[in-house]
């Protein structure tokens, strides 16, 4: 199992990190609440690389 470690430091790091998660969410068809939009199966195929489902289905 591979893991991705994501670190942010300082204002610039926080801005870049926020944009990173915004882009990743958009690429995987997630809305702002973390729920899948009307995306296709390919968008959700490897979603577990960046996201883990917690209680409440999000």
C-alpha distance matrix in Angstrom:
0.0 3.8 6.6 10.2 13.1 16.3 19.6 23.1 26.3 29.9 31.5 30.4 26.8 27.1 28.8 26.2 23.4 25.4 26.0 22.3 21.4 24.6 23.8 20.2 21.8 24.6 22.5 20.6 24.0 23.8 27.0 27.8 27.2 23.6 24.8 24.3 27.5 29.0 26.3 25.4 22.4 21.0 20.7 18.7 16.5 13.4 14.5 11.4 10.0 12.8 14.2 13.9 17.0 19.1 22.5 25.0 22.8 22.0
3.8 0.0 3.8 6.9 9.9 13.1 16.4 19.9 23.1 26.7 28.3 27.0 23.3 24.0 25.6 22.9 20.2 22.5 22.9 19.2 18.8 22.1 21.1 17.8 19.8 22.5 20.4 19.1 22.7 22.5 25.6 26.2 26.0 22.5 24.1 23.7 26.7 28.4 25.5 24.9 22.4 20.5 19.8 18.2 16.4 12.9 13.7 11.1 8.5 10.9 13.1 13.7 17.2 19.4 23.0 25.4 23.2 21.8
6.6 3.8 0.0 3.8 6.5 9.7 13.0 16.5 19.7 23.3 24.9 23.9 20.2 20.6 22.5 20.0 17.1 19.4 20.3 16.7 16.1 19.7 19.2 16.0 17.9 21.0 19.4 18.2 21.6 20.9 23.7 23.8 23.6 20.4 22.5 22.5 25.5 27.7 25.1 25.0 22.8 21.1 19.7 18.2 17.1 13.4 13.2 10.6 7.9 9.0 11.2 11.9 15.7 17.5 21.2 23.6 21.7 19.9
10.2 6.9 3.8 0.0 3.8 6.3 9.8 13.2 16.5 20.0 21.5 20.2 16.6 17.1 18.9 16.3 13.5 16.0 16.8 13.3 13.1 16.7 16.3 13.4 15.7 18.7 17.4 16.8 20.1 19.4 21.9 21.8 22.1 19.1 21.6 21.7 24.4 26.7 24.1 24.4 22.8 20.8 18.9 17.9 17.4 13.6 13.0 11.2 8.0 7.7 10.6 12.4 16.2 18.0 21.7 23.8 22.0 19.6
13.1 9.9 6.5 3.8 0.0 3.8 6.5 10.2 13.3 16.8 18.7 17.9 14.1 14.8 17.1 14.9 12.0 14.9 16.3 13.2 13.2 17.0 17.1 14.8 17.0 20.1 19.4 19.0 22.1 20.9 22.9 22.1 22.5 20.0 22.9 23.5 26.2 28.8 26.5 27.2 25.9 24.0 21.8 20.8 20.7 17.0 15.8 14.2 11.3 10.0 12.4 14.0 17.6 18.8 22.4 24.5 23.3 20.6
16.3 13.1 9.7 6.3 3.8 0.0 3.8 6.9 10.3 13.7 15.2 14.3 10.6 11.0 13.3 11.2 8.3 11.3 12.9 10.1 10.4 14.1 14.6 12.9 15.1 18.0 17.8 17.9 20.7 19.3 20.9 19.8 20.6 18.4 21.6 22.4 24.8 27.6 25.5 26.6 25.8 24.0 21.3 20.7 21.2 17.6 16.0 15.1 12.4 10.1 12.4 14.5 17.9 18.9 22.4 24.2 23.0 19.9
19.6 16.4 13.0 9.8 6.5 3.8 0.0 3.8 6.7 10.3 12.4 11.9 8.1 9.1 12.0 10.5 8.1 11.3 13.4 11.5 12.2 15.6 16.5 15.6 17.6 20.4 20.6 21.0 23.5 21.9 23.0 21.3 22.3 20.7 24.1 25.2 27.4 30.5 28.5 29.9 29.3 27.5 24.6 24.2 24.9 21.4 19.6 18.7 16.2 13.7 15.7 17.6 20.8 21.3 24.6 26.3 25.6 22.3
23.1 19.9 16.5 13.2 10.2 6.9 3.8 0.0 3.8 6.8 8.6 8.4 4.7 5.6 8.8 8.1 6.3 9.3 11.6 10.8 11.8 14.6 16.0 15.9 17.6 20.1 20.9 21.7 23.7 22.0 22.6 20.5 21.8 20.8 24.4 25.7 27.5 30.7 29.0 30.7 30.6 28.8 25.7 25.6 26.7 23.5 21.4 21.0 18.7 15.7 17.5 19.6 22.4 22.8 25.8 27.2 26.6 23.1
26.3 23.1 19.7 16.5 13.3 10.3 6.7 3.8 0.0 3.8 6.9 7.3 4.8 6.4 9.6 9.7 9.1 11.8 14.0 13.9 15.2 17.6 19.0 19.4 21.1 23.3 24.3 25.3 27.2 25.4 25.7 23.3 24.7 24.1 27.7 29.2 30.8 34.1 32.5 34.3 34.3 32.5 29.4 29.4 30.5 27.2 25.2 24.8 22.4 19.5 21.2 23.2 25.9 26.0 28.9 30.2 29.9 26.4
29.9 26.7 23.3 20.0 16.8 13.7 10.3 6.8 3.8 0.0 3.8 5.6 5.3 6.2 8.7 10.0 10.4 12.2 14.3 15.2 16.5 18.3 20.0 21.0 22.4 24.3 25.7 26.9 28.5 26.6 26.3 23.7 25.4 25.3 29.0 30.5 31.8 35.1 33.8 35.9 36.2 34.5 31.2 31.4 32.9 29.8 27.6 27.5 25.3 22.2 23.7 25.8 28.2 28.1 30.7 31.7 31.7 28.0
31.5 28.3 24.9 21.5 18.7 15.2 12.4 8.6 6.9 3.8 0.0 3.8 5.5 5.1 6.2 8.7 9.8 10.5 12.4 14.1 15.6 16.5 18.5 20.0 21.1 22.7 24.4 25.9 27.0 25.2 24.6 21.8 23.9 24.1 27.7 29.3 30.2 33.5 32.4 34.7 35.4 33.8 30.3 30.8 32.6 29.8 27.4 27.8 25.9 22.5 23.8 26.2 28.3 28.3 30.8 31.4 31.2 27.5
30.4 27.0 23.9 20.2 17.9 14.3 11.9 8.4 7.3 5.6 3.8 0.0 3.8 5.4 5.1 6.2 8.4 9.9 10.7 12.2 14.4 15.4 16.6 18.3 20.0 21.2 22.5 24.4 25.8 24.4 24.2 21.9 24.3 24.2 27.6 28.7 29.5 32.5 31.1 33.2 33.9 32.0 28.6 29.5 31.1 28.3 26.2 26.9 24.6 21.5 23.3 26.1 28.4 28.9 31.7 32.2 31.6 27.9
26.8 23.3 20.2 16.6 14.1 10.6 8.1 4.7 4.8 5.3 5.5 3.8 0.0 3.8 5.5 5.1 5.9 8.5 9.9 10.3 12.3 14.1 15.2 16.3 18.1 19.8 20.9 22.4 24.1 22.7 22.9 20.7 22.8 22.2 25.7 26.8 28.0 31.0 29.4 31.4 31.7 29.8 26.5 27.1 28.4 25.4 23.4 23.7 21.3 18.3 20.2 22.9 25.4 26.0 28.9 29.8 29.1 25.4
27.1 24.0 20.6 17.1 14.8 11.0 9.1 5.6 6.4 6.2 5.1 5.4 3.8 0.0 3.8 5.5 5.0 6.0 8.6 9.7 10.7 12.2 14.2 15.3 16.4 18.3 19.9 21.1 22.4 20.5 20.2 17.7 19.7 19.5 23.1 24.5 25.7 29.0 27.8 30.0 30.5 29.0 25.5 25.9 27.6 24.8 22.4 22.8 20.9 17.5 18.8 21.2 23.4 23.7 26.4 27.0 26.5 22.8
28.8 25.6 22.5 18.9 17.1 13.3 12.0 8.8 9.6 8.7 6.2 5.1 5.5 3.8 0.0 3.8 5.4 5.2 6.3 8.6 10.2 10.6 12.4 14.3 15.4 16.6 18.4 20.2 21.1 19.6 19.1 16.9 19.4 19.4 22.8 23.9 24.5 27.6 26.4 28.8 29.7 28.1 24.6 25.4 27.4 24.9 22.5 23.5 21.7 18.3 19.7 22.6 24.6 25.2 27.8 28.0 27.3 23.5
26.2 22.9 20.0 16.3 14.9 11.2 10.5 8.1 9.7 10.0 8.7 6.2 5.1 5.5 3.8 0.0 3.8 5.5 5.2 6.1 8.8 9.8 10.5 12.2 14.2 15.3 16.4 18.4 19.9 18.9 19.1 17.5 20.1 19.4 22.6 23.2 24.0 26.8 25.1 27.1 27.8 25.8 22.5 23.5 25.1 22.5 20.5 21.6 19.3 16.3 18.3 21.4 23.8 24.9 27.9 28.3 27.1 23.4
23.4 20.2 17.1 13.5 12.0 8.3 8.1 6.3 9.1 10.4 9.8 8.4 5.9 5.0 5.4 3.8 0.0 3.8 5.4 4.9 6.4 8.6 9.9 10.6 12.3 14.2 15.3 16.6 18.3 16.8 17.3 15.6 17.6 16.7 20.1 20.9 22.2 25.3 23.6 25.6 26.0 24.2 20.9 21.3 22.9 20.1 17.8 18.5 16.5 13.2 14.9 17.9 20.3 21.3 24.3 24.9 23.9 20.2
25.4 22.5 19.4 16.0 14.9 11.3 11.3 9.3 11.8 12.2 10.5 9.9 8.5 6.0 5.2 5.5 3.8 0.0 3.8 5.4 5.4 6.2 8.7 10.0 10.6 12.4 14.3 15.6 16.5 14.7 14.5 12.4 14.7 14.4 17.8 18.9 19.8 23.0 21.9 24.3 25.1 23.7 20.1 20.6 22.8 20.5 17.8 18.9 17.5 13.9 14.9 17.8 19.6 20.5 23.2 23.2 22.3 18.5
26.0 22.9 20.3 16.8 16.3 12.9 13.4 11.6 14.0 14.3 12.4 10.7 9.9 8.6 6.3 5.2 5.4 3.8 0.0 3.8 5.5 4.9 6.1 8.5 9.8 10.5 12.2 14.2 15.2 14.2 14.3 12.9 15.9 15.3 18.2 18.6 19.0 21.9 20.4 22.7 23.8 22.1 18.6 19.8 21.8 19.7 17.4 19.2 17.6 14.4 15.9 19.2 21.1 22.5 25.3 25.1 23.7 20.0
22.3 19.2 16.7 13.3 13.2 10.1 11.5 10.8 13.9 15.2 14.1 12.2 10.3 9.7 8.6 6.1 4.9 5.4 3.8 0.0 3.8 5.4 5.3 6.2 8.6 10.0 10.6 12.4 14.2 13.5 14.6 13.8 16.3 14.8 17.7 17.8 18.7 21.4 19.4 21.2 21.7 19.8 16.5 17.5 19.1 16.6 14.6 16.1 14.1 11.1 13.2 16.8 19.1 20.9 24.0 24.2 22.5 18.9
21.4 18.8 16.1 13.1 13.2 10.4 12.2 11.8 15.2 16.5 15.6 14.4 12.3 10.7 10.2 8.8 6.4 5.4 5.5 3.8 0.0 3.8 5.4 5.0 5.9 8.4 9.7 10.5 12.0 10.5 11.5 10.6 12.7 11.1 14.1 14.6 15.9 19.0 17.4 19.4 19.9 18.5 14.9 15.3 17.4 15.1 12.4 13.9 12.6 9.2 10.4 13.7 15.7 17.3 20.4 20.4 18.8 15.1
24.6 22.1 19.7 16.7 17.0 14.1 15.6 14.6 17.6 18.3 16.5 15.4 14.1 12.2 10.6 9.8 8.6 6.2 4.9 5.4 3.8 0.0 3.8 5.6 5.2 6.2 8.7 10.1 10.6 9.3 9.5 8.8 11.7 10.9 13.5 13.8 14.2 17.1 15.9 18.4 19.5 18.4 14.6 15.6 18.2 16.6 13.9 16.1 15.3 12.1 12.8 16.1 17.5 19.1 21.8 21.1 19.4 15.9
23.8 21.1 19.2 16.3 17.1 14.6 16.5 16.0 19.0 20.0 18.5 16.6 15.2 14.2 12.4 10.5 9.9 8.7 6.1 5.3 5.4 3.8 0.0 3.8 5.4 5.1 6.1 8.6 9.8 10.0 11.2 11.6 14.5 13.0 15.0 14.3 14.5 16.8 14.8 16.8 17.9 16.1 12.7 14.4 16.5 14.9 13.0 15.6 14.4 11.8 13.4 17.0 18.7 20.9 23.8 23.3 21.1 17.8
20.2 17.8 16.0 13.4 14.8 12.9 15.6 15.9 19.4 21.0 20.0 18.3 16.3 15.3 14.3 12.2 10.6 10.0 8.5 6.2 5.0 5.6 3.8 0.0 3.8 5.5 5.1 6.2 8.6 8.7 10.9 11.7 13.8 11.4 13.3 12.5 13.6 15.9 13.6 15.1 15.6 13.8 10.4 11.4 13.3 11.4 9.3 11.8 10.6 8.2 9.9 13.6 15.5 18.1 21.2 21.0 18.6 15.4
21.8 19.8 17.9 15.7 17.0 15.1 17.6 17.6 21.1 22.4 21.1 20.0 18.1 16.4 15.4 14.2 12.3 10.6 9.8 8.6 5.9 5.2 5.4 3.8 0.0 3.8 5.5 5.2 6.1 5.1 7.2 8.2 10.3 8.0 9.8 9.3 10.3 13.1 11.5 13.7 14.6 13.7 9.9 10.5 13.3 12.1 9.2 11.9 11.9 9.2 9.4 12.7 13.8 16.1 18.8 18.1 15.7 12.6
24.6 22.5 21.0 18.7 20.1 18.0 20.4 20.1 23.3 24.3 22.7 21.2 19.8 18.3 16.6 15.3 14.2 12.4 10.5 10.0 8.4 6.2 5.1 5.5 3.8 0.0 3.8 5.4 5.0 5.9 7.4 9.3 12.0 10.4 11.2 9.9 9.5 11.7 10.0 12.4 14.1 13.1 9.4 11.2 14.1 13.6 11.4 14.7 14.6 12.5 12.9 16.2 17.0 19.5 21.9 20.8 18.2 15.4
22.5 20.4 19.4 17.4 19.4 17.8 20.6 20.9 24.3 25.7 24.4 22.5 20.9 19.9 18.4 16.4 15.3 14.3 12.2 10.6 9.7 8.7 6.1 5.1 5.5 3.8 0.0 3.8 5.6 7.8 10.5 12.7 14.9 12.6 13.1 11.0 11.0 12.3 9.6 10.9 12.1 10.2 6.8 9.3 11.4 10.9 9.7 13.2 12.8 11.5 12.6 16.1 17.3 20.3 23.0 22.2 19.3 16.7
20.6 19.1 18.2 16.8 19.0 17.9 21.0 21.7 25.3 26.9 25.9 24.4 22.4 21.1 20.2 18.4 16.6 15.6 14.2 12.4 10.5 10.1 8.6 6.2 5.2 5.4 3.8 0.0 3.8 5.8 9.3 11.9 13.2 10.3 10.3 8.0 8.9 10.5 7.7 9.1 9.6 8.5 4.7 5.9 8.7 8.5 6.6 10.3 10.8 9.8 10.1 13.1 13.9 17.1 19.8 19.1 15.9 13.7
24.0 22.7 21.6 20.1 22.1 20.7 23.5 23.7 27.2 28.5 27.0 25.8 24.1 22.4 21.1 19.9 18.3 16.5 15.2 14.2 12.0 10.6 9.8 8.6 6.1 5.0 5.6 3.8 0.0 3.8 6.7 10.0 11.5 9.2 8.4 5.7 5.5 7.3 5.4 8.1 9.8 9.8 6.3 7.5 11.0 11.7 9.6 13.1 14.2 12.9 12.3 14.9 14.9 17.7 19.8 18.3 15.3 13.2
23.8 22.5 20.9 19.4 20.9 19.3 21.9 22.0 25.4 26.6 25.2 24.4 22.7 20.5 19.6 18.9 16.8 14.7 14.2 13.5 10.5 9.3 10.0 8.7 5.1 5.9 7.8 5.8 3.8 0.0 3.8 6.8 7.7 5.5 5.4 4.5 5.5 8.8 8.2 11.2 12.4 12.9 9.3 9.1 12.8 12.9 9.9 12.7 14.1 12.0 10.6 12.9 12.5 14.9 16.8 15.3 12.7 10.1
27.0 25.6 23.7 21.9 22.9 20.9 23.0 22.6 25.7 26.3 24.6 24.2 22.9 20.2 19.1 19.1 17.3 14.5 14.3 14.6 11.5 9.5 11.2 10.9 7.2 7.4 10.5 9.3 6.7 3.8 0.0 3.8 5.5 5.4 5.6 6.3 6.1 9.8 10.4 13.9 15.6 16.3 12.8 12.8 16.5 16.7 13.5 16.0 17.4 14.9 13.3 15.3 14.4 16.0 17.4 15.3 13.4 10.7
27.8 26.2 23.8 21.8 22.1 19.8 21.3 20.5 23.3 23.7 21.8 21.9 20.7 17.7 16.9 17.5 15.6 12.4 12.9 13.8 10.6 8.8 11.6 11.7 8.2 9.3 12.7 11.9 10.0 6.8 3.8 0.0 3.8 5.5 7.5 9.5 9.8 13.5 14.2 17.6 19.0 19.6 15.9 15.7 19.3 18.9 15.4 17.4 18.5 15.3 13.7 15.6 14.9 15.7 16.9 15.1 14.0 10.8
27.2 26.0 23.6 22.1 22.5 20.6 22.3 21.8 24.7 25.4 23.9 24.3 22.8 19.7 19.4 20.1 17.6 14.7 15.9 16.3 12.7 11.7 14.5 13.8 10.3 12.0 14.9 13.2 11.5 7.7 5.5 3.8 0.0 3.8 5.7 8.9 10.2 13.9 14.9 18.2 19.1 20.2 16.8 15.7 19.3 19.0 15.3 16.7 18.4 15.5 13.0 13.9 12.5 12.8 13.5 11.4 10.7 7.8
23.6 22.5 20.4 19.1 20.0 18.4 20.7 20.8 24.1 25.3 24.1 24.2 22.2 19.5 19.4 19.4 16.7 14.4 15.3 14.8 11.1 10.9 13.0 11.4 8.0 10.4 12.6 10.3 9.2 5.5 5.4 5.5 3.8 0.0 3.8 6.6 9.0 12.7 13.0 15.7 16.2 17.1 13.7 12.3 15.7 15.2 11.6 12.9 14.8 12.1 9.5 10.6 9.5 10.6 12.2 10.7 9.0 5.7
24.8 24.1 22.5 21.6 22.9 21.6 24.1 24.4 27.7 29.0 27.7 27.6 25.7 23.1 22.8 22.6 20.1 17.8 18.2 17.7 14.1 13.5 15.0 13.3 9.8 11.2 13.1 10.3 8.4 5.4 5.6 7.5 5.7 3.8 0.0 3.8 6.4 9.8 10.6 13.4 14.0 15.7 12.7 11.1 14.7 15.2 11.8 13.6 16.1 14.1 11.3 12.1 10.1 11.7 12.7 10.4 8.0 6.1
24.3 23.7 22.5 21.7 23.5 22.4 25.2 25.7 29.2 30.5 29.3 28.7 26.8 24.5 23.9 23.2 20.9 18.9 18.6 17.8 14.6 13.8 14.3 12.5 9.3 9.9 11.0 8.0 5.7 4.5 6.3 9.5 8.9 6.6 3.8 0.0 3.8 6.6 6.9 9.6 10.5 12.2 9.4 8.2 12.0 13.1 10.3 12.9 15.3 13.9 11.8 13.0 11.6 14.0 15.3 13.3 10.3 9.0
27.5 26.7 25.5 24.4 26.2 24.8 27.4 27.5 30.8 31.8 30.2 29.5 28.0 25.7 24.5 24.0 22.2 19.8 19.0 18.7 15.9 14.2 14.5 13.6 10.3 9.5 11.0 8.9 5.5 5.5 6.1 9.8 10.2 9.0 6.4 3.8 0.0 3.8 5.4 8.9 11.0 12.8 10.1 10.2 13.9 15.5 13.1 16.1 18.2 16.8 15.1 16.7 15.4 17.6 18.7 16.4 13.6 12.3
29.0 28.4 27.7 26.7 28.8 27.6 30.5 30.7 34.1 35.1 33.5 32.5 31.0 29.0 27.6 26.8 25.3 23.0 21.9 21.4 19.0 17.1 16.8 15.9 13.1 11.7 12.3 10.5 7.3 8.8 9.8 13.5 13.9 12.7 9.8 6.6 3.8 0.0 3.8 6.8 9.6 11.7 10.0 10.6 13.9 16.3 14.7 17.8 20.0 19.1 17.8 19.3 17.9 20.5 21.4 19.0 16.0 15.4
26.3 25.5 25.1 24.1 26.5 25.5 28.5 29.0 32.5 33.8 32.4 31.1 29.4 27.8 26.4 25.1 23.6 21.9 20.4 19.4 17.4 15.9 14.8 13.6 11.5 10.0 9.6 7.7 5.4 8.2 10.4 14.2 14.9 13.0 10.6 6.9 5.4 3.8 0.0 3.7 6.7 8.2 6.4 7.7 10.8 13.1 12.1 15.5 17.3 16.8 16.0 18.0 17.3 20.3 21.9 20.0 16.7 15.8
25.4 24.9 25.0 24.4 27.2 26.6 29.9 30.7 34.3 35.9 34.7 33.2 31.4 30.0 28.8 27.1 25.6 24.3 22.7 21.2 19.4 18.4 16.8 15.1 13.7 12.4 10.9 9.1 8.1 11.2 13.9 17.6 18.2 15.7 13.4 9.6 8.9 6.8 3.7 0.0 3.8 5.5 5.7 7.1 9.0 12.1 12.1 15.4 17.1 17.5 17.0 18.8 18.3 21.7 23.4 21.9 18.3 17.8
22.4 22.4 22.8 22.8 25.9 25.8 29.3 30.6 34.3 36.2 35.4 33.9 31.7 30.5 29.7 27.8 26.0 25.1 23.8 21.7 19.9 19.5 17.9 15.6 14.6 14.1 12.1 9.6 9.8 12.4 15.6 19.0 19.1 16.2 14.0 10.5 11.0 9.6 6.7 3.8 0.0 3.8 5.4 5.3 6.0 9.6 10.2 13.1 15.0 16.1 15.6 17.0 16.7 20.3 22.2 21.1 17.4 17.2
21.0 20.5 21.1 20.8 24.0 24.0 27.5 28.8 32.5 34.5 33.8 32.0 29.8 29.0 28.1 25.8 24.2 23.7 22.1 19.8 18.5 18.4 16.1 13.8 13.7 13.1 10.2 8.5 9.8 12.9 16.3 19.6 20.2 17.1 15.7 12.2 12.8 11.7 8.2 5.5 3.8 0.0 3.8 5.4 5.0 7.9 9.4 12.5 13.5 14.8 15.2 17.3 17.8 21.5 23.9 23.2 19.5 18.7
20.7 19.8 19.7 18.9 21.8 21.3 24.6 25.7 29.4 31.2 30.3 28.6 26.5 25.5 24.6 22.5 20.9 20.1 18.6 16.5 14.9 14.6 12.7 10.4 9.9 9.4 6.8 4.7 6.3 9.3 12.8 15.9 16.8 13.7 12.7 9.4 10.1 10.0 6.4 5.7 5.4 3.8 0.0 3.8 5.7 7.3 7.3 11.0 11.9 12.3 12.6 15.1 15.6 19.2 21.7 20.9 17.4 16.0
18.7 18.2 18.2 17.9 20.8 20.7 24.2 25.6 29.4 31.4 30.8 29.5 27.1 25.9 25.4 23.5 21.3 20.6 19.8 17.5 15.3 15.6 14.4 11.4 10.5 11.2 9.3 5.9 7.5 9.1 12.8 15.7 15.7 12.3 11.1 8.2 10.2 10.6 7.7 7.1 5.3 5.4 3.8 0.0 3.8 5.7 5.1 8.3 10.3 10.9 10.4 12.1 12.4 16.1 18.5 18.0 14.3 13.4
16.5 16.4 17.1 17.4 20.7 21.2 24.9 26.7 30.5 32.9 32.6 31.1 28.4 27.6 27.4 25.1 22.9 22.8 21.8 19.1 17.4 18.2 16.5 13.3 13.3 14.1 11.4 8.7 11.0 12.8 16.5 19.3 19.3 15.7 14.7 12.0 13.9 13.9 10.8 9.0 6.0 5.0 5.7 3.8 0.0 3.8 5.8 8.1 9.6 11.5 11.7 13.2 14.0 17.8 20.4 20.4 16.7 16.1
13.4 12.9 13.4 13.6 17.0 17.6 21.4 23.5 27.2 29.8 29.8 28.3 25.4 24.8 24.9 22.5 20.1 20.5 19.7 16.6 15.1 16.6 14.9 11.4 12.1 13.6 10.9 8.5 11.7 12.9 16.7 18.9 19.0 15.2 15.2 13.1 15.5 16.3 13.1 12.1 9.6 7.9 7.3 5.7 3.8 0.0 3.8 5.4 5.9 8.3 9.2 11.1 12.9 16.7 19.8 20.3 16.9 15.8
14.5 13.7 13.2 13.0 15.8 16.0 19.6 21.4 25.2 27.6 27.4 26.2 23.4 22.4 22.5 20.5 17.8 17.8 17.4 14.6 12.4 13.9 13.0 9.3 9.2 11.4 9.7 6.6 9.6 9.9 13.5 15.4 15.3 11.6 11.8 10.3 13.1 14.7 12.1 12.1 10.2 9.4 7.3 5.1 5.8 3.8 0.0 3.8 5.4 6.0 6.0 8.3 9.9 13.6 16.7 17.1 13.8 12.2
11.4 11.1 10.6 11.2 14.2 15.1 18.7 21.0 24.8 27.5 27.8 26.9 23.7 22.8 23.5 21.6 18.5 18.9 19.2 16.1 13.9 16.1 15.6 11.8 11.9 14.7 13.2 10.3 13.1 12.7 16.0 17.4 16.7 12.9 13.6 12.9 16.1 17.8 15.5 15.4 13.1 12.5 11.0 8.3 8.1 5.4 3.8 0.0 3.8 5.4 4.9 5.9 8.3 11.8 15.2 16.4 13.4 12.2
10.0 8.5 7.9 8.0 11.3 12.4 16.2 18.7 22.4 25.3 25.9 24.6 21.3 20.9 21.7 19.3 16.5 17.5 17.6 14.1 12.6 15.3 14.4 10.6 11.9 14.6 12.8 10.8 14.2 14.1 17.4 18.5 18.4 14.8 16.1 15.3 18.2 20.0 17.3 17.1 15.0 13.5 11.9 10.3 9.6 5.9 5.4 3.8 0.0 3.8 6.0 8.1 11.3 14.5 18.1 19.5 16.7 14.9
12.8 10.9 9.0 7.7 10.0 10.1 13.7 15.7 19.5 22.2 22.5 21.5 18.3 17.5 18.3 16.3 13.2 13.9 14.4 11.1 9.2 12.1 11.8 8.2 9.2 12.5 11.5 9.8 12.9 12.0 14.9 15.3 15.5 12.1 14.1 13.9 16.8 19.1 16.8 17.5 16.1 14.8 12.3 10.9 11.5 8.3 6.0 5.4 3.8 0.0 3.8 7.1 10.3 13.0 16.7 17.9 15.5 13.0
14.2 13.1 11.2 10.6 12.4 12.4 15.7 17.5 21.2 23.7 23.8 23.3 20.2 18.8 19.7 18.3 14.9 14.9 15.9 13.2 10.4 12.8 13.4 9.9 9.4 12.9 12.6 10.1 12.3 10.6 13.3 13.7 13.0 9.5 11.3 11.8 15.1 17.8 16.0 17.0 15.6 15.2 12.6 10.4 11.7 9.2 6.0 4.9 6.0 3.8 0.0 3.8 6.6 9.4 13.0 14.1 11.8 9.3
13.9 13.7 11.9 12.4 14.0 14.5 17.6 19.6 23.2 25.8 26.2 26.1 22.9 21.2 22.6 21.4 17.9 17.8 19.2 16.8 13.7 16.1 17.0 13.6 12.7 16.2 16.1 13.1 14.9 12.9 15.3 15.6 13.9 10.6 12.1 13.0 16.7 19.3 18.0 18.8 17.0 17.3 15.1 12.1 13.2 11.1 8.3 5.9 8.1 7.1 3.8 0.0 3.8 6.3 10.1 11.8 9.8 8.3
17.0 17.2 15.7 16.2 17.6 17.9 20.8 22.4 25.9 28.2 28.3 28.4 25.4 23.4 24.6 23.8 20.3 19.6 21.1 19.1 15.7 17.5 18.7 15.5 13.8 17.0 17.3 13.9 14.9 12.5 14.4 14.9 12.5 9.5 10.1 11.6 15.4 17.9 17.3 18.3 16.7 17.8 15.6 12.4 14.0 12.9 9.9 8.3 11.3 10.3 6.6 3.8 0.0 3.8 6.9 8.3 6.1 5.4
19.1 19.4 17.5 18.0 18.8 18.9 21.3 22.8 26.0 28.1 28.3 28.9 26.0 23.7 25.2 24.9 21.3 20.5 22.5 20.9 17.3 19.1 20.9 18.1 16.1 19.5 20.3 17.1 17.7 14.9 16.0 15.7 12.8 10.6 11.7 14.0 17.6 20.5 20.3 21.7 20.3 21.5 19.2 16.1 17.8 16.7 13.6 11.8 14.5 13.0 9.4 6.3 3.8 0.0 3.8 6.3 6.1 5.7
22.5 23.0 21.2 21.7 22.4 22.4 24.6 25.8 28.9 30.7 30.8 31.7 28.9 26.4 27.8 27.9 24.3 23.2 25.3 24.0 20.4 21.8 23.8 21.2 18.8 21.9 23.0 19.8 19.8 16.8 17.4 16.9 13.5 12.2 12.7 15.3 18.7 21.4 21.9 23.4 22.2 23.9 21.7 18.5 20.4 19.8 16.7 15.2 18.1 16.7 13.0 10.1 6.9 3.8 0.0 3.8 5.6 6.8
25.0 25.4 23.6 23.8 24.5 24.2 26.3 27.2 30.2 31.7 31.4 32.2 29.8 27.0 28.0 28.3 24.9 23.2 25.1 24.2 20.4 21.1 23.3 21.0 18.1 20.8 22.2 19.1 18.3 15.3 15.3 15.1 11.4 10.7 10.4 13.3 16.4 19.0 20.0 21.9 21.1 23.2 20.9 18.0 20.4 20.3 17.1 16.4 19.5 17.9 14.1 11.8 8.3 6.3 3.8 0.0 3.8 5.6
22.8 23.2 21.7 22.0 23.3 23.0 25.6 26.6 29.9 31.7 31.2 31.6 29.1 26.5 27.3 27.1 23.9 22.3 23.7 22.5 18.8 19.4 21.1 18.6 15.7 18.2 19.3 15.9 15.3 12.7 13.4 14.0 10.7 9.0 8.0 10.3 13.6 16.0 16.7 18.3 17.4 19.5 17.4 14.3 16.7 16.9 13.8 13.4 16.7 15.5 11.8 9.8 6.1 6.1 5.6 3.8 0.0 3.8
22.0 21.8 19.9 19.6 20.6 19.9 22.3 23.1 26.4 28.0 27.5 27.9 25.4 22.8 23.5 23.4 20.2 18.5 20.0 18.9 15.1 15.9 17.8 15.4 12.6 15.4 16.7 13.7 13.2 10.1 10.7 10.8 7.8 5.7 6.1 9.0 12.3 15.4 15.8 17.8 17.2 18.7 16.0 13.4 16.1 15.8 12.2 12.2 14.9 13.0 9.3 8.3 5.4 5.7 6.8 5.6 3.8 0.0
